[in-house]
Each structure stands twice: as structure tokens, then as C-alpha cells.
Amino acid sequence: MEYASKDLTIHKLRRTTDFKNLTFRIGGYTEHDQGRFYHLWKNGEVLSIQAEPYRRPGVDYSETWSSRNFSSDREAFYYLQEVLQTMLDNLKFGTENNWAHLVRQKDNTYSLIYTRKEFVRLKCPVWTKKVNLDDIEVTRIVDCALWEGIHEGTEVDLFIGVHAVWSKFVAAESLGHKLMNEAGVSHYTFKLLAHVYKSGMVIGVMCEPIIGRRVCPTDRAAVFAAVADIQRHGILLGSLVPHDILITPEGVRFLNISAVRFYKDHDQLAVEAQTSHWAELAKTFGSGMIAPHTPLGSRARNALSYVIPRLPSPGRPVYTTPELAVMQFVWSVMTSPGEFARSDVLPLLKFREQQRKVKSAIADDPKYRRRAKIGRKVLIAPLDCSESEDRFETLDQIVPAADEPYNPKWRSSPRTPYERPDKKLLLPRDDE
């Protein structure tokens, strides 16, 4: 939900709302052969819910075009999401069961059958320390795979595998960092700090916060030198697309370590590197690169998570805050039919655009025009004056203009009589 405002994060919601009762929808998708999936998060606990698949009548899903989500698919997906809204008070978070099946009964009501699933199957033994997810303060969730948090007073990024697709990425990321570490080139990555576990299962990895400048044409020499150094150590970087390269104060850093491979035969590595390294870098820094690329790290992306508001109840007090009002509005946008429900991203962009229009409308108000044009110049008196000069001196840096007295009716203005821009300032000499 924090995409609604940059400062409306989980960290802030913990202090301003009844946070323990907030349920976040952190991810969801449809697979026509397996079902509809909803990933929920509540006060540090994750619950994934699988519902029956939806198939449009008369459609052959073996065709490629039929895998696209049409309006009826979206309506069916969000319908069950609203069904889950009615069941929020009865969802079981924090147990050993991390998975639930949403089953429709004969009377068209729904019930949940809980089970336990293990997704992350590492390709190598755990080679770092293990950290319990409960010991990490989650501050932001971009989606079900990309999280941000604080561990022992240090900001960290998390890759969490709560379903089959991202669990494979987590396992490959762990192995890739291990290969880079053994080859002595881990300084070209954001260091993997620990493996994250929950209820006795490894569910993700924790690394340094992915913060850096986007790659641009002037970084060509530094990136080529870094890739050459990595290749000399027997490592092949499987992904060198622009959004997997960042520039930090410490140098070049590469993302998507899950695609890393190690070669003992350097001749074979050189053959593979012709396409995987140098051909990819030629495309990255080719003539088409006219602007920096946006990296895929969580801190460079808008969060797609949002709160599922609880339904009113006679036994529950009704109250509202600015944060709760935003949550209700975002939920209504995300579950509305028509253009708002075309994808997960479009409603977020439209909501942000609406906020910007409100701010621009205030700035365009004639009452604010004069105030908006005022600069922020500060007039500084000279340190000394010669005795031959006049009693008053006009600063050369100030644009000549007719002096006007200070108008005290601008009560809301933070300015003082000594901060009037574009005005002459007369300074008395010390000898008077």
C-alpha cells in the first residue's frame, strides 16, 4: 500500500494504525491450469492461498494468445479476492501451515483447507549464517519476492520465495553468490549476508541494500574492466542487461547473480563469453543507449502491495485516519472494473497521477502564484567598508528594483524583512 505515498511505509503504519490487524496483499497471479493465487502478509507472517482455476467457456488454452488475461479473467480473480476480504478475521497466520486451498462448498460458500509447503530447495548447502524472519523488521514489501527490512540496526534487502517460481530464483541466487565468493570476486556484488528461515524452512536470502546509480554511457570503461576481471577468475555472468548493472561509490556492482556459472576450462569460458559478455555489453552501450536505465532492485521500484481493508462489524468501533482513508481508496481502485483493473501497475500509476494533479491545481491557484515565484536568495552584508564610501552602500549582487516596505499581512510566509529577494538592501556603516 505504500506506493500511494513515499512516506506511507510499513514502518510508519506500525506507529499510526492498528498495525497488527492490517492484512497486506503482497502478490497474486493466475495460472489457467493450476488456479488463482493470492499471497497475503500480516504482522510478519505470510499465507499463500490457492483457488480453483478459471477458464473461459469455449476457449482452447493450448493456444498462446489464450493465456492472456481478459476482462472476465480479471473479474474472476478479483471476485475471489473480495471473498477473502470477508474471511480476514478467520485467516490463520503464524502457524506451521503456510499454504491454504480455497474450496467452494455446495451452497456456494467458501472454506479454507490449510497445509504446509516447502518451496526453496537449495542447490548447495547453507554456506552463510541463518537468520529467523521474525528477527528482521520488515519496512517495505514491493511484491511477494522483493522485501526491505532492518536487521540488527542495519538496512537489508530480502529475496523471499513464497511460491514455486521465485523459490527457484532464491536457490539459484544462493549458489551464484557462493560461486562468486569462492572465486574471490564477491566485491562486484551486493554481499549475501544470510539465509532467511521461517518455521524451520529456508524461505529466502538476505543481502546488502541494493542502492546505486543507474548505468550510463560514461560507465563503459569501468563496466568492461569489471567484467574482464570477473572472467579471468573463471566466472560467466549470465545476465548483463542494463538494469542488472549499478554504479556505487565502491565501484561497479552486478545484480541477478542467480545466472552465474563457473568454468574450469577458460577456453570454453572465452567462447561462451563472446555472446554472454561482450555481445551483451555491446548492446548495452550501443548507439541506442541515450539515457540511464532503471535497475530492477526493490529500492528503484514502486511497491505493488496494498492493504485489504476489514469489513465493518457491529462489534468493531468505526474510526478513520488519513492512512485508513488512503487504504480504502486504493482498495476500491484495485477492485473496480474497467480500465483500473487492467493490470496491477496501471491503478497505481493512475492514483499517483491523481495526487500530482491535486498538488499542481493548488500551485496554479492565483493566490499562490506570487508566492511561488519568490526566490530563496539571502542577502549577506559586506564584512568591511572603506571610509571614503557613502554612509549607505547598495550590494552589487542585488538586481535594482524599487524598494518597498515589508508587508506584514503575509502571515503564513516564512520570510522576514531581511529576506526580501530582488530588493535593495541599505546597510548602515559602523561609524554611525
Buried (B, 14 or more C-beta within 10 A) or exposed (E): BBBBBEEBBBBBBBEEBEEEEBBBBBBBBBEBEEBBBBBBBBBBBBBBBBBBBBBEEEBEEEEEEEEEBEEEBBEBBBEBBEBBBEBBEEBEBBEEBBBBBBEEEEEEEBEBEBEEBBBBEBEEEBBBEEBEBEEBBBBBBBBBBBBBBEBEEEEBBBBBBBBEEBBBBBBBBBBBBBBBBBBEBBBBBBBBBBBBBBBEBBBBBBBBBBBBEBBBEEBBEBBBEBBEBBBEBBBBBBBBEBBBBBBEEEBBBBBBBBBBBBBEEEEEBBEBBEEBBBEBBEEBBEEEBEEBBEBBBBBBBEBBBBBBBBEEEEEEEEEEEEBBEBBEBBBEBBBEEEEBBEEBEEBBEEBBEEEEEEEEEEEEEEEEEEEEEBEEBEBEEEEEBEEEEEEEBEEEEBEEEEEEEEEEEEEEEEBEEEBBBEBBBEBEEEEE
